[in-house]
């Protein structure tokens, strides 16, 4: 299965929307993790020491059967439905390290 880097950019001033949608967002990521599809995921804070300053967005590196399957999964992303993300960019990714044993 191919890997993809998903770079999501937040709208301005959406911290409360992000916080409200976070439980549903994390639940979906947990399910994806349990299915073995996440290499890494996390937010991009404006200030690493003060999350109250908001976020630039999020990045996830995921493994899906196809880009179409990823697009279907992204269509139900709680942050998208909540209006947190203004842009979602997907690029293919080649995992070199760590090597699978």
DADAGI-V246605 format. One record per residue. RES is the residue in one letter. OMEGA is omega in whole degrees, 0 to 359 (999 if undefined). Layout:
RES:OMEGA ; RES:OMEGA
This chain:
X:180 ; X:174 ; X:177 ; X:170 ; X:179 ; X:180 ; X:182 ; X:182 ; X:181 ; X:164 ; X:174 ; X:172 ; X:179 ; X:183 ; X:182 ; X:176 ; X:179 ; X:181 ; X:180 ; X:183 ; X:187 ; X:180 ; X:178 ; X:178 ; X:180 ; X:178 ; X:178 ; X:178 ; X:178 ; X:177 ; X:178 ; X:177 ; X:179 ; X:177 ; X:178 ; X:185 ; X:184 ; X:172 ; X:178 ; X:177 ; X:176 ; X:179 ; X:176 ; X:185 ; X:174 ; X:177 ; X:185 ; X:181 ; X:183 ; X:181 ; X:178 ; X:178 ; X:176 ; X:187 ; X:172 ; X:182 ; X:182 ; X:174 ; X:171 ; X:172 ; X:188 ; X:177 ; X:179 ; X:178 ; X:183 ; X:175 ; X:180 ; X:178 ; X:176 ; X:180 ; X:177 ; X:179 ; X:180 ; X:181 ; X:180 ; X:181 ; X:180 ; X:179 ; X:176 ; X:181 ; X:181 ; X:180 ; X:179 ; X:185 ; X:173 ; X:181 ; X:174 ; X:182 ; X:181 ; X:177 ; X:174 ; X:184 ; X:177 ; X:180 ; X:179 ; X:179 ; X:351 ; X:179 ; X:176 ; X:181 ; X:999
